[in-house]
Amino acid sequence: MNGIDWALMIVYMAGLIYMSMRIGKGQANERDYYLGSNRVHWFPVGVSTMATQLSTNSLLGAPAFVAFSVGGGLLWLQYELAVPLAMIFVMIFLVPFFKKSGVISIYEYLEKRLGVETRTLLSVLFQFIVAFGTGVTVYGISIVLEAVMGIPFWVAVVLLGVVTVIYDTLGGIRSVIASDVIQMLILVIGVIITAMYATNLSGGLESVLTHFDANRLSALDFSGTGLGDGAVFSFLPMLIGGFFLYVAYYGCNQTQVQRQLSTKDVDDTNMALFMNGLVRFPIVLGYCFMGVAVGAFATLNTGFLASLPTREVIEAGVVSHVPNFNMAVPTFVLGYLPHGVIGLIMVALFAAAMSSLDSTINSLSAASVRDIIDRFIQKEDQRSHRQDMFLSKAMTVFWGAACIFFAFFVGNISDSIIVTVNKIGSLANGSILGAFLLAILIPRATDRGAVVGIVAGFAVNLYLWVYVPSVSWLWWNVIGCVVTVGIGYAISLFGTPIGAGVSENLVWSRGIGERYFKYRLNWKKYYAILVTYFFIMLALLFAF
């Protein structure tokens, strides 16, 4: 990197901090800081939601999975088939209830419907799992900084974290959403430029397709079930497991739902989700093709893989060093793209990391303040507005530091960070989703039943991770949910359910959309579009 590249990065980071200072002026309370006073338009909310999911884990991990990881290739695209179907479920059964309940933390809804035990357990579980998973994102970009800048890994981690924490703390959720829109634009431009250069240097599109491993170009795999046969990325676990994962992620994860709650009404919230159901696939297809182009380049240039930094792997007590495939994209960019473009791509990698980190620490702060401090230590109405804002920002700084800390312990979970972050999430996603399904779909559910179900679902998945690795981690999302709902319902039969007067409009029933949510739009038409889109995507993958 030269002066031009560094200038682009410095201007970008300084611009984010300045923008956040401007946005943060006038914020007076928790609802301002965490929900933008419910005045944010659905379009930036939708873009911000995609930016959080399509992060550095995607820009680094997806090309590594597509081009180099064992069992990888374009099979990752099977995962995307579940997105439009998951959006329909979330739009009907989950987010409208949170939006209409007027909550800041979605776990507040669980106390209204079930009780304080479920709310507290799920909020604490969310805070730990998400903070640890975000450590993967920080790790991903920090290994790039380490290689590019020649600085120690710990310095790179702190550098990324400090910049993000500053602008997040200053501006709250509105700053997060505004920065995510900018970051999403930069990310897309970075993917396009990198893919174009890799294709051109490989001799054009025809040469790329010729020299890329033909086995990795297959986008569908019906050879196994992933239930003990080792077929981790076959069609069924990626579609069914992916559906449960995405429902949990978009509908039961404070990181995602908090920005969806910042819109003015349920229709705007659903429109942001509908946008994700349509636009996400083309973007994922773009960075997967980037992996194909870089993979073909590596085949044509045999010294490329040897130039990658290595990572330490310990198996059966034996230490070995293998290429760090997560570094393929930045190594290609630094070695073969012109200055100025290098700076832009590095900004894209920074943007991708920040778009995940900023929203995560903001949502972790919201969960801590609303579910722990406000609930058990000091209620919001016992603090002044100044104290309220100080506490919210202090918890943002705390969680930023926690995510940075976790980044030092995630490097060897998988050879692709996109697998790592999904694996960590899948450990708890099923139990979290199961708890919300108990609350929303089963009137007989009780607080104690949900708690026992959550613990059981999480324990089963942890057992599978440690002792039954032949079961695809994608199935953990399904298994955890089924165990949580099944055991939670069984335990609830021995308890006393909440009275009908308390749970009215908190449990799904036919016609609730028109009666309680008061939709302005005919959402059945939008659901039909998403179902049609699913079949279009499936047909496209068959064509590969």
PyMOL commands that set and color helices and strands:
alter all, ss='L'
color gray80, all
select helices_A, chain A and resi 3-24+30-38+42-53+56-67+74-93+95-101+106-113+116-149+153-201+205-211+214-217+235-252+254-260+266-300+305-307+325-336+341-377+380-382+385-409+417-441+447-467+474-492+500-503+512-517+523-543
alter helices_A, ss='H'
color red, helices_A
select strands_A, chain A and resi 310-315+318-323
alter strands_A, ss='S'
color yellow, strands_A
deselect
rebuild
show_as cartoon
